Amino acid sequence: MDVTETPFNSFVLRQAQTAGFFLGQLPDPKTGQKVIRKEAAAQVIQDLKMFEKKCENNLTNEEETLLTSAISNLVKLLEKVESTSTN
């Protein structure tokens, strides 16, 4: 998905990147180790869902697609991390 650089899009992408970091998708820049903090990732996802609700009927198609895709992808990733950590 090609995303236009706007403050809204940058915000959503930063939040998604933060949640991805908490789900082990990016290494810690200081240690080089991947971090799993499911509770922190879940909070970022909840924040994005709240943001989505507050922005309802006030987004461009591109913004809506970006936000819903980010939430959907992060929820799937969180579920995957939760399922592998309980096995």
Summary of the structure (lengths in Angstrom):
residues: 87
radius of gyration: 13.7
end to end distance: 33.1
largest distance: 42.1
contacts: 224
relative contact order: 0.19
helix: 67%
strand: 9%
